[in-house]
């Protein structure tokens, strides 16, 4: 096969490519920082000529015009993770939300539960054999792309070539849109830096043993932890994502992956979120392997890593250990993501350490502090990690180890890591409910 000739024959402009999309089609949109911006803009411009096109996605970073009120009746998003740019549309009923474990997200498309007509993806230029890399977002994209009847691909000169189960041949790309623009950045450290987050990060770091394999969820806390691991030895990474923080640990000789029991010597993940420093470092780097999320996030794969540390965040935790991480009361806010996958996987790991981390307080809509260690979850709140799965809960005031503990013991430990301003009230309510 002369793949170069085939490639050239399928090159088209974004405005022409999107014309293959028909009313009633279901589209898969690759996400995170890999959103194909030129094709998506062309789709928004073309949308008034379409009716009832469904866009399936997870987290997307970037513009929200494709989910604006003007798209009603033309494009409707069905998201499996409520990112900032689609949150308002979901809460107003202009977009749909499908709850799903991140490990099962690609299976919706792979198994035909949500058949895909057209996949919109974003890849690196082909190598000498005609293979493009899915770059910074492999895990959530490869299986849906393979399951789609048709693929529209932006081929970006600035997309890094990542290794692992990350390649797709140009013969699979039905319409090719050459582009050359920087990959979007989403630095995790922007959310960090506060005294509270630094205290939480230092406390978590004390729980992490030499030779641990780590998962870092989205947010400032997991990324901040990495700064406090310089005195550790032979750490590794098996995570749905990683960010810039791993670079310094690799270069200082702390993150060697040498003692991993699965994929030793490799950083293994599904996607990256970070800055151009991270993307340049990951380009053609044999230290890094990106794989499908249904593999990376499979709890029974995760559990094969000894000393597996899972670090995830929460919106609130009640005194029995129930964790809400996807809603504020009945108001949908994010999603389960990979939290349950990794909390359960780490709990089944030999020497595993599953951690839920959160600041002890938040600020209410009227500007007043409220406790995030609560007697009961807010009415309508979703339980992401059940009281049966939770083990360590960490705030800036310490660690509660809930494993094997009674409700009475749990309540007392959680009250001790709540903000001091709320402990007396929590204790009073816990007594009324016979928790203590």
Secondary structure by P-SEA (a helix, b strand, c coil): caaaaaaaaaccccccccccccccbbbbbbcccccaaaaaaaaaaacccccbbbbbbccccccccccccccccccccccccccccaaaaaaaccbbbbbbcccccccccccccccccbbbbccccccccbbbbccccccccaaaaaaccbbbbbccccccccccccccccccccbbbbbbcccbbbbcccccccaaaaaaaaaaaaacccbbbbbbcccaaaaaaaaacccccbbbbbcccccccaaaaaaacccccccccccccccccccccccaaaaaaacccccbbbbbccccccccccccccbbbbbbbbccccccbbbbcccccccccccccaaaaaaaaaaaccbbbbbbbbccccccccbbbbbccccccccccccccccccccbbbccccccccccccaaaaaaaaaaacccccaaaaaaaaaaaccc
